[in-house]
Amino acid sequence: MFEHRHEELLSRREFVRRMGRFALLGVLLIAISWLIGILGYHMLENMSWLDSVLNAAMILGGMGPVDQLHTTAGKLFASFYAIFSGVVFLASVAVLFAPVLHRVMHKFHLQVDKD
């Protein structure tokens, strides 16, 4: 997926393309997680689709729920979804920064190898 440390540094154009692919992967990860939250709130708490979208987005964004939860299943889902959302946030940030970090480290290795 990434070039080996003995290979040339990726061109700027190819790097931008790689960043686009990783950004798309991060957006896809967030979209799937959002869909899980929407379906969970709609099915377990009997919320309307709009309220489910809002609650899932608020939890996924780290803001907290908007509506009060009434069912035990909904409360359990919300607690697990909140923990899941924290992990998804960290994972999506890691996906976005992985190519940048790799490029910096690769450039450093190329400089060290020349010396």
Phi, psi and omega in degrees: 000313177254156180286150180288158184295340179271354179273163178296155174293138181297143179296159181300320180297315178293325178294318178297321177297317178297317179298322177297317178296317180290324176296319177298320177297319178296317178295320178297319178299316179292319181297318179294320179294322178296317179297320177300315179295318179300311181295320179298312179294321182291317185278322186268331181251359182055037176279156174294163180300319181295316178294325177295318177299314181297311181296317179296319180294320181292319177293313182297327178278355177087012183270333181106166184289156179262311183267154177284142180266142186245332184259154177296318179298320179294321179292319177295317178300314182298322180292315178291323180294325178296316178294315178302318181295323177297319178293319179297320178299312179297319180295319181292324176294319178297319179297320180289324184268348181303313180295324180293313179297319179297318181297317179296314180294322179295317178297320178297316179296322179296320179292320180294318180296329179289328180284000000 
